[in-house]
Amino acid sequence: MKELTTLKELNELLESSGVKLVVIDFFADWCGPCKIMGPKFEELAMKFPDVVFAKVNIERGKEPTKHYSITSIPHFKFFKEKKEVDNLRGADETILTQKIEKWQ
């Protein structure tokens, strides 16, 4: 799974994904709920092969974290055709799955 560290990388991913849903997981290594959601996010990437999944570690990816005003983690952002269409704050696998199904 691709880890993005710059806004340029994130924008390039959105550009190259075309009409596919893109889901970005903003996380940190020290975040307990993020550690729980990390493997679940990886499982969802396997379950939904037509969706583009990527991660931004807020410690290494300060530019995209600031740009998207991430103030709590885990925080998931959903994009379609380069536009943000939804987001989810918190570690709720059920809601995350529902949002992926809704937007894919």
C-alpha positions as CSV (number, residue, x, y, z in Angstrom):
1,M,0.0,0.0,0.0
2,K,1.3,3.4,-1.0
3,E,2.3,5.8,1.8
4,L,2.1,9.4,0.7
5,T,4.3,12.1,2.2
6,T,3.7,15.2,0.0
7,L,0.7,17.0,-1.3
8,K,2.2,16.5,-4.8
9,E,2.1,12.7,-4.4
10,L,-1.4,12.8,-3.1
11,N,-2.6,15.0,-6.1
12,E,-0.7,12.7,-8.5
13,L,-2.5,9.7,-7.0
14,L,-5.9,11.4,-7.4
15,E,-5.1,12.4,-11.0
16,S,-4.0,8.9,-12.0
17,S,-7.0,7.2,-10.3
18,G,-9.5,8.7,-12.8
19,V,-13.1,7.7,-11.8
20,K,-12.0,5.2,-9.2
21,L,-12.8,5.9,-5.5
22,V,-9.7,6.9,-3.6
23,V,-9.6,6.3,0.2
24,I,-6.8,7.9,2.2
25,D,-6.0,6.8,5.8
26,F,-4.4,9.6,7.9
27,F,-2.7,7.9,10.8
28,A,0.3,7.9,13.2
29,D,2.4,5.1,14.5
30,W,1.8,6.1,18.2
31,C,-2.0,6.1,17.8
32,G,-3.8,3.1,19.4
33,P,-7.0,3.3,17.3
34,C,-4.8,3.7,14.2
35,K,-3.0,0.5,15.0
36,I,-6.3,-1.3,15.3
37,M,-7.6,0.1,12.0
38,G,-4.3,-0.4,10.0
39,P,-4.8,-4.2,9.4
40,K,-8.5,-3.6,8.7
41,F,-7.7,-1.0,6.1
42,E,-5.3,-3.4,4.5
43,E,-8.1,-6.1,4.4
44,L,-10.5,-3.6,2.8
45,A,-7.9,-2.9,0.1
46,M,-8.0,-6.6,-0.7
47,K,-11.8,-6.8,-0.6
48,F,-12.2,-3.8,-2.9
49,P,-9.6,-4.2,-5.7
50,D,-11.3,-1.5,-7.8
51,V,-10.8,1.1,-5.0
52,V,-7.5,2.9,-4.6
53,F,-6.2,2.9,-1.0
54,A,-3.3,4.9,0.4
55,K,-2.0,6.1,3.7
56,V,-0.6,9.4,5.1
57,N,1.5,9.2,8.3
58,I,0.8,12.6,9.9
59,E,4.3,12.7,11.2
60,R,6.0,12.2,7.8
61,G,3.2,13.7,5.6
62,K,2.8,17.1,7.3
63,E,2.0,18.9,4.0
64,P,-1.1,16.8,3.1
65,T,-2.1,16.6,6.8
66,K,-2.1,20.4,7.1
67,H,-3.8,20.9,3.7
68,Y,-6.7,18.7,4.6
69,S,-6.9,20.1,8.2
70,I,-6.5,16.7,9.9
71,T,-6.9,17.4,13.6
72,S,-7.8,13.9,14.9
73,I,-6.8,10.4,13.8
74,P,-7.6,8.0,12.4
75,H,-9.2,10.1,9.7
76,F,-10.3,8.7,6.4
77,K,-10.9,10.9,3.3
78,F,-12.8,9.7,0.3
79,F,-12.2,11.1,-3.2
80,K,-13.9,10.7,-6.6
81,E,-12.6,12.3,-9.7
82,K,-10.1,14.4,-7.6
83,K,-12.9,15.8,-5.4
84,E,-13.4,15.0,-1.7
85,V,-16.8,13.4,-1.4
86,D,-16.8,12.1,2.2
87,N,-14.7,11.6,5.3
88,L,-14.7,9.6,8.5
89,R,-13.1,10.4,11.8
90,G,-12.5,7.6,14.2
91,A,-11.9,3.8,14.2
92,D,-15.2,2.4,13.0
93,E,-14.7,-0.4,10.5
94,T,-18.4,-0.9,9.8
95,I,-18.9,2.8,8.8
96,L,-15.7,2.8,6.8
97,T,-16.9,-0.3,4.9
98,Q,-20.3,1.3,4.3
99,K,-18.8,4.5,2.9
100,I,-16.5,2.5,0.6
101,E,-19.6,0.5,-0.7
102,K,-21.6,3.7,-1.1
103,W,-18.9,5.6,-3.2
104,Q,-17.2,2.8,-5.2
